[in-house]
Amino acid sequence: MGNPTTAERKSERELVITRTFNAPAHLVFEAWTKPELIQRWWTPKSFGITFVSCEADVRTGGTYRFVFSHPDFEQPMAFFGTYVEVTPYSRIVWTNEESPDGAVTTVTFEETDGKTLLVLHELYPSKEALEEALASGSPNAAGEQFKALDEVLATLVGS
């Protein structure tokens, strides 16, 4: 059995998801910053969503644009924003600008004994925006996404 993914609502506007990965921080960070790796784990398979394109200029001031398709979508759906802060191997902060209700997401990577504790913190602009995100099921997808990330990391650790 893998490491558990935990999700906890910290306030009316905050959601925190944590997971420990059996890989060093530099590899976990790479999996969050290289488009060819992001595409291998970001979309939960059970949702039926696939990448159309994945652009990520992961540096402070850089931007990202992830475009997804799904059989039920009339047209592809894009998620995009700006990297507010990028500290290699320890922290990434980005905006979600596809709607006014987008969260500011902070991901930290803390390595101990070759394992990495990842903490994903989402701060929404309002209580309603967080409620909408929770209702969409996207926070529940983290467990499936992180299991796929475990699989990607296993290939990187061995290489």
N, C-alpha and C positions, 0 to 999 in steps of 0.2 A: 504494500500500500504506500502511496506517495504522501508527501507532506500535505497537511490540510490547508485550505484557503479559508480565511475568516473574513467576514464583512461585518462592520459595526457602524451604526449611525452614531456619530459623535455629537451632533447638535442638529438643530432644525435645517441647517444648510450643508452639513458635512457628512461624508461617507468615507470610511477608511477600510481598505482591503489589505490583508497581509498574507505573506506566504514565504516560507524558507525554501530555497532551491539548493540542490546538491551540486553547486558549481561556484567558482570564484566570481567575485563582483565584476571583474572586467568582461567575462563572458556573458553574464546576465545583461550587463549594460549594452554590449554589442548586439544582443538579440533585440534590444529596444531601440537601437539606433541605425541598424543596417536594413534598408528596405527588403533585400533578398531574404533576410531572416524574419523580419516582421511579418511578411506574407505567409510564412510557414506556421504561424501560431495565433495571430491576432483575431481571426474570425472563428467563432465557435462553430464547429461542423454541424451541430444539431440545429442551428438556426437556418441552415441552407444558404448562407451568405457567402459569396466568393469575391475576391479582389478583382477589380477591373484594372486599377493602377495604384501604385504606392510610391509617393514621392516624399522624401524626408531629408531636409537639410538641417541635420541635428547639430546646431550650434546656437549660442545666444544670439537672438535676432533672426534666426533662420525660420523657415516655414515648413509645414507639412500639408499634404493633401492625400487622403485615402479615399478611393472611389470603390464602392461595392455594388454588386448586383444580387438580385434574388428573384426567383421565378414569379413572385407576387408583385414585384416593383414594376411600374410602367416604364420607369427610366432609372438609370443608376443613381445611387445616393452618395453624396460627398460629405466627408468630415474634414475640416481644415482648421488651421490656426497657426499660431506663432510660438516658437520656443523662447520663453521669457528668460530662462536660466538653464545652462547646461554646464555641469561640472563633471568631467569625465570620471566614470566608474563610481560616482556617488550620488548624483542628483540630476533630475530633469524636471523642469517646470514648463507647462505649455497651456495655451488657451484653446478653447473649443469654440470657434467662431461661426459655426454653421447655423446657429440660432442665437437669439438674445438670451436664451436660458442656458447657454453652454457653461460648463464648469471650468474652473482653473484646476488643472491636475498637476500634482507634485508626486514624483516617484523617487524614493530614496533606496539606495543599495548599501547594505552594511554587511561586510564580510567578517566571519569568524570561523577559524579552522577550516577554510576552504569551502564553506557554505555561505550563502547570501540571504539575509533577511531583506525582503522587498516590502516596502510600505507604499501603497498607492493611496493618496489623499485627494479627494475631490471636494472642492468648495463651490457650491452653486450660488447663483445670485439671489435666490429666494427659496423659501420653504417649498413653494409650489413646484419650482423647477426640480428640486430633489425628489419630491413625490412623483413627478412625471417620469423621471429617470428610473425610479424604483418600480413603478408600474409597468414600464417597458420590458422589464426583465433583464436589462443589460448588466446590472451589478451581479445578478445570479450567474451570468455567463463567465465570470472571472474564474471560477473553479475549472471549467472546461478549457478556457483559454490557457490557464496556467499549467494544466496537465499537458496540453500540446507544447507549451514552452519547455516543460520538463523534457519532453521527447527531443526537441531541438537542441537543448543544452547537452543532453546525453551524447549527441553526435559531435558536439564541439569539444566536450571534455576529452573524448577519446581521440581527437585528432591532433 
